[in-house]
Amino acid sequence: MIDLDAQATTPLAPEALAAMRPFLEGRHWNPHSAHRGGRMARAALEAARVEVAALLGADPAGLVFTSGATEANNLALKGLLAEAEGPRRRLVTFATEHSCVLEAARHLARLGVPVCILPVRADGMPDLAAFRAALGPDVALVSAMAVNNEVGSIWPVSEMAAMAHAAGALFHCDAAQAFGKIDCRLDGALGGADMVSLSAHKMHGPKGVGALWVRPGLALAPLLDGGGQERVRSGTQAPALVAGFGAAARLAMGGREAREAHVRALMRVALDLLAAVPHRVNGPDPLGPGRWPGNLSVTFPGVDAGRIIAALPGIALASGAACSSGAGRPSHVLAALGVPAADARATLRLGWHACTPEADVRTGVGQLVATVRRLSARAA
Ligand SMILES: *Cc1c(COP(=O)(O)O)cnc(C)c1O
């Protein structure tokens, strides 16, 4: 299949597979075991912790390996707020966050935690004046994404973290779509974040592993009680998955500009081809600084996205609806940008990454354009 669904996941890098192999093929040891085998697994885990933390420019001691960014986001929000007491315990987050953040926020609201979900601008960027106004003295935590998984918007995380801190609140960043793509250093674009969620499979690592980086000294309540293998996260660690994550982070350390230039070139190719049919791009300017150029959310007015996807079984595509058939609920992100439900049902999310061949974008988007033309001729 031609893969134009790079926001859903990315293929495993061969280097990540090679790093995982020994732990799948014989080194089966539990990193918690005290014997030599356990110590060997533990050493691999700690080496990966250093590699992932290095890409973040963070203290490795703050990194908690989890099953992915969903768990990391749940741990950040619930771990900080579910048992919080006193006048400062409000969560402020945004309507375009990933469903795992919004559902965790709803869970907290059911527990009685005050929650504020702020709207966003029509271009998918935050309204910083409204954000500042929401930062009252009862706000304990702000949660905001670095790069949006549906519309690619890149948010000014360090500026927002500084605003949260000025109001006495902590700042959590879901960097699942940003890590390995944009600068994610804690002394750079993610500066000031107190917690950061990461996912390996969005950056050519394996599925089923991620991490929450927690500023040392910040106390969280665990989601799972147990042996405390990852301090606030219990359960036997997965050396193979963690080693694969570490290898993916090592690969992402160098060459960021070259990877971004390739992804940006693919965006130009896609936009050139799409110019042949009526369409509208959702979110920030696709070639501007406010958007990750590997994401293109595009509406073909009057053309059902589910039918486009059904007509192109050889291309991996995502629709603007909650399920890939296009029949599901329109995406909450598009709704938050003010995209009418009918347009959301005519929306596809195209995505490519640093290893996507240009020929895949040419062929895939070329076939997409032909299909849109054919379906809109039939509709007319
Ligand atoms: C994929 C994704 C998640 C969930 O990550 P998993 O590791 O798959 O649980 C959370 N947030 C964003 C922005 C994502 O893109």
The ligand as an SDF file (V2000), in Angstrom:
LIG
                    3D

 15 15  0  0  0  0  0  0  0  0999 V2000
   -0.7720    9.0490   18.5120 C   0  0  0  0  0  0  0  0  0  0  0  0
   -1.0130   10.1460   19.4630 C   0  0  0  0  0  0  0  0  0  0  0  0
   -1.3150    9.8930   20.8030 C   0  0  0  0  0  0  0  0  0  0  0  0
   -1.4690    8.4940   21.3300 C   0  0  0  0  0  0  0  0  0  0  0  0
   -0.2350    7.8240   21.3290 O   0  0  0  0  0  0  0  0  0  0  0  0
   -0.1480    6.2470   21.4990 P   0  0  0  0  0  0  0  0  0  0  0  0
    1.3030    6.0140   21.7590 O   0  0  0  0  0  0  0  0  0  0  0  0
   -0.6160    5.6590   20.2130 O   0  0  0  0  0  0  0  0  0  0  0  0
   -1.0010    5.8800   22.6610 O   0  0  0  0  0  0  0  0  0  0  0  0
   -1.4980   10.9640   21.6350 C   0  0  0  0  0  0  0  0  0  0  0  0
   -1.3760   12.2240   21.1920 N   0  0  0  0  0  0  0  0  0  0  0  0
   -1.0790   12.5020   19.9200 C   0  0  0  0  0  0  0  0  0  0  0  0
   -0.9250   13.9190   19.4900 C   0  0  0  0  0  0  0  0  0  0  0  0
   -0.8980   11.4830   19.0150 C   0  0  0  0  0  0  0  0  0  0  0  0
   -0.6170   11.7620   17.7470 O   0  0  0  0  0  0  0  0  0  0  0  0
  1  2  1  0
  2  3  1  0
  2 14  2  0
  3  4  1  0
  3 10  2  0
  4  5  1  0
  5  6  1  0
  6  7  2  0
  6  8  1  0
  6  9  1  0
 10 11  1  0
 11 12  2  0
 12 13  1  0
 12 14  1  0
 14 15  1  0
M  END
$$$$
